[in-house]
Amino acid sequence: GLPLYNISDKLKNEDRTIAYAAVKKGHSLGFLNTLLKDNYDIVLEAVKHRGAYIKYASNRLKHNDNILIEAIKNGAVDYIMKEIQPNKREVVLVAVQEGCSLSYIPPIFRKDDIIVLT
């Protein structure tokens, strides 16, 4: 497929359909504009292909539980655990269920018996 950086600025910045199709084929969010990096469907599709693409998502979506969980399932555990907020217990629980080592889990969650025993 055509690399996303070869698509014209007008298309990659304005056309959600093109952007969605590009990330669905595994292209990075990094080349999209701020508005598209805040589009739930586009970001979700991108992290389904490669969890690390979460780093390009808007701040709002970087804290969305569904986006975080998909990114974890697709290889972004260490990145997410470095940035995880204390109110994201369910996300951490999913990370552990997906095989995340407790050494990646922030100390605040290591006191949680359910997380530790999962």
C-alpha positions as CSV (number, residue, x, y, z in Angstrom):
1,G,0.0,0.0,0.0
2,L,0.9,3.6,-0.3
3,P,2.7,5.0,2.8
4,L,0.6,7.5,4.6
5,Y,3.3,10.2,4.3
6,N,2.8,10.1,0.5
7,I,-0.9,11.1,0.8
8,S,-1.5,14.8,0.2
9,D,-1.8,17.0,3.3
10,K,-5.4,17.9,2.3
11,L,-6.5,14.3,2.2
12,K,-4.7,13.1,5.4
13,N,-5.8,16.2,7.3
14,E,-9.4,16.4,6.2
15,D,-10.7,13.1,5.0
16,R,-11.6,10.8,7.9
17,T,-12.3,7.9,5.4
18,I,-8.8,8.0,4.0
19,A,-7.3,8.3,7.5
20,Y,-9.4,5.4,8.8
21,A,-8.5,3.2,5.8
22,A,-4.8,4.1,6.2
23,V,-4.7,3.1,9.9
24,K,-6.7,0.1,9.2
25,K,-3.9,-1.1,6.9
26,G,-1.5,-0.5,9.8
27,H,-0.1,3.0,9.1
28,S,0.9,5.2,11.9
29,L,-1.2,8.0,13.4
30,G,1.9,10.1,13.5
31,F,1.2,11.7,10.1
32,L,-2.4,12.7,10.9
33,N,-3.5,16.1,12.2
34,T,-4.6,16.8,15.7
35,L,-8.3,16.5,14.9
36,L,-7.9,13.1,13.5
37,K,-5.7,11.9,16.3
38,D,-8.7,12.7,18.5
39,N,-11.1,10.6,16.5
40,Y,-12.0,7.5,18.6
41,D,-12.6,5.2,15.6
42,I,-9.4,6.1,13.9
43,V,-7.2,5.7,17.0
44,L,-8.9,2.5,18.1
45,E,-8.3,1.0,14.7
46,A,-4.6,2.1,14.7
47,V,-3.9,0.6,18.2
48,K,-5.6,-2.7,17.1
49,H,-2.8,-3.0,14.5
50,R,0.0,-1.7,16.7
51,G,-0.4,-0.7,20.3
52,A,2.5,1.6,20.2
53,Y,0.6,4.0,18.0
54,I,-1.2,5.2,21.1
55,K,1.7,7.6,21.6
56,Y,0.3,9.6,18.7
57,A,-3.3,9.8,20.0
58,S,-4.7,12.9,21.6
59,N,-4.4,13.2,25.4
60,R,-8.1,12.6,25.7
61,L,-7.9,9.2,23.9
62,K,-4.6,8.2,25.6
63,H,-6.8,8.0,28.8
64,N,-9.7,6.2,27.3
65,D,-10.1,2.7,28.8
66,N,-11.0,0.9,25.6
67,I,-8.1,2.5,23.7
68,L,-5.7,1.6,26.5
69,I,-6.9,-2.0,26.6
70,E,-6.6,-2.5,22.8
71,A,-3.1,-0.9,22.9
72,I,-2.1,-3.3,25.8
73,K,-3.4,-6.3,23.8
74,N,-1.3,-5.2,20.9
75,G,2.1,-4.7,22.5
76,A,2.1,-1.4,24.3
77,V,2.1,-2.6,27.9
78,D,5.4,-1.1,29.0
79,Y,4.5,2.3,27.4
80,I,1.1,2.4,29.0
81,M,2.2,1.2,32.4
82,K,4.7,4.1,32.5
83,E,1.9,6.6,32.0
84,I,-1.0,4.8,33.8
85,Q,-3.1,6.9,36.2
86,P,-4.2,5.6,39.6
87,N,-7.8,5.5,38.6
88,K,-7.2,2.9,35.8
89,R,-7.4,-0.2,38.0
90,E,-9.5,-2.1,35.4
91,V,-6.9,-1.3,32.6
92,V,-4.1,-2.6,34.8
93,L,-6.1,-5.8,35.6
94,V,-6.5,-6.4,31.9
95,A,-2.8,-5.9,31.4
96,V,-2.0,-8.5,34.0
97,Q,-4.5,-10.9,32.5
98,E,-2.8,-10.4,29.1
99,G,0.5,-11.5,30.7
100,C,2.0,-8.3,31.8
101,S,4.7,-8.9,34.4
102,L,4.1,-7.4,37.8
103,S,7.5,-5.6,37.4
104,Y,5.8,-3.3,34.8
105,I,2.9,-2.5,37.1
106,P,3.3,0.7,39.1
107,P,3.8,0.2,42.8
108,I,0.3,1.6,43.8
109,F,-1.3,-1.4,42.0
110,R,1.0,-4.0,43.5
111,K,-0.9,-3.6,46.8
112,D,-4.1,-4.8,45.1
113,D,-4.6,-8.5,45.9
114,I,-6.8,-9.1,42.9
115,I,-4.2,-7.7,40.5
116,V,-1.3,-9.5,42.2
117,L,-3.1,-12.8,42.3
118,T,-4.4,-12.7,38.7
